[in-house]
Amino acid sequence: ERRCRQQLLALLLRHGQSYDKDHWTQEHRRWLRERSFACEQTQIVFNHYLHSIQETEERIVHVERQMEEALIGWSLSGLVRGWMAMRGVKLITAMTYAAELGDISRFERAPDLMAFVGVIPSESSSGSTRRQGGITKSGNRHVRRVLIESSWAYRHKPGVSASLRARGRDASEAVRAIAWKAQKRLHQRYHRLIARGKSAQAAITAVGREQLGFLWSIGQQVMEEQRPL
């Protein structure tokens, strides 16, 4: 879906047509449907991109419906619903985490989870010299991809939108408290790194690493709540 949208916007930009408000709102979609081009072939390509976006969105809705059905009765459903209380973690992301990570109890500490995903700094040591480089990228690539993608949400000021409130309604108060703490800390972390001159990508990678710590904490809380009395 993202690739189709990028292709369409790039085509419009090449032909001097740009939209100066928020993209993919209802108003923006009406504006798109009104676009026309003098060249017949350009119009055909534009219509193809527009149709591809609509088709992909419909497929996503269908897949999400199937995932919601699969979530019922799944042994990791509590974990998924707990993670969905986090900002930037919707159904697909939460189920990806659960499917790839499995039983979160196998990670005794948050750093163990970070190492598994491959977001800890690489290290090159020689004698008394110790140098740290970029992240190792030696862990689970799929989790790392969705983790970085979800971390961009923490650029924005902390807040609880209607959709986030709805996603978190099945989580306990304790889990929601962890998620709220994550919002405040990760937002501050991102902007503090940017102020120090770090690139946005480097800052988001650091935010993603800390986000894993909060995901681990929520996992521990959910397991504690599910433990028989």
C-alpha positions, 0 to 999 in steps of 0.5 A, spaced: 500 500 500 505 504 501 509 503 495 503 504 491 501 511 494 509 513 493 508 511 486 502 515 485 504 521 489 511 521 485 507 521 478 503 527 480 509 531 482 513 530 476 507 533 472 506 539 477 500 537 481 501 537 489 496 537 495 498 542 500 494 539 506 494 532 509 494 526 504 489 520 504 484 524 508 477 523 504 478 530 502 485 528 499 482 522 495 476 526 492 482 531 490 485 525 487 479 522 483 478 529 480 485 529 477 486 529 469 492 529 464 492 531 457 496 525 455 492 519 455 498 514 457 499 518 463 491 518 465 492 510 464 498 510 469 494 514 474 488 510 474 492 504 474 495 507 481 489 509 484 486 502 482 492 499 485 491 503 492 484 501 492 485 494 491 490 493 496 486 497 502 481 492 501 486 486 501 488 489 508 481 490 511 480 482 509 487 480 512 485 484 518 478 481 519 482 474 518 487 476 523 482 478 528 478 471 527 485 468 528 486 472 535 480 469 538 482 463 542 490 464 541 494 462 547 498 469 545 492 473 544 493 476 551 500 479 549 497 481 543 492 485 546 496 488 551 501 490 546 496 494 542 495 499 548 502 501 545 502 507 541 504 505 534 502 498 535 496 496 531 493 489 530 498 487 524 504 489 528 502 486 535 501 479 532 507 480 528 511 481 534 507 475 537 508 470 532 515 472 531 517 472 538 513 467 541 513 466 549 516 472 551 518 469 558 524 466 554 527 472 555 529 473 562 531 480 561 529 486 556 536 486 553 536 479 551 530 481 547 533 487 544 539 482 542 534 477 539 531 482 534 538 485 533 538 492 535 543 493 540 550 496 538 555 493 535 562 493 538 569 493 536 574 492 541 582 491 541 586 491 548 583 497 552 580 500 546 572 499 546 568 502 540 561 501 539 558 502 532 551 501 529 546 496 531 548 489 529 542 487 525 543 480 526 537 478 529 530 477 527 529 482 521 521 481 520 520 484 528 526 489 527 522 492 520 515 493 524 519 495 530 522 501 526 516 503 523 512 503 529 517 507 532 516 513 528 509 514 532 513 517 538 515 523 534 509 526 536 507 529 543 504 524 547 496 523 547 491 518 547 487 518 541 480 515 540 483 509 536 488 508 541 483 508 547 479 503 543 485 498 542 487 499 549 480 497 552 482 490 553 488 491 556 489 492 564 490 498 567 497 496 569 498 495 562 496 502 559 500 505 565 506 502 562 504 504 555 503 511 557 510 511 560 513 509 554 509 514 550 512 520 554 519 517 555 520 515 547 517 522 545 523 525 550 528 520 547 527 522 540 527 529 541 533 529 545 537 525 540 535 530 535 537 536 539 544 533 540 545 532 532 543 525 531 539 524 524 532 522 524 533 515 522 539 514 528 534 517 533 528 512 531 533 506 531 534 508 539 527 509 540 526 502 537 531 499 542 527 502 548 520 501 545 522 493 546 524 494 553 517 497 554 514 491 550 518 486 554 515 490 560 508 489 558 509 482 556 511 480 563 505 484 566 501 480 562 504 473 564 503 475 571 496 477 570 495 470 567 498 466 572 493 462 576 492 464 583 
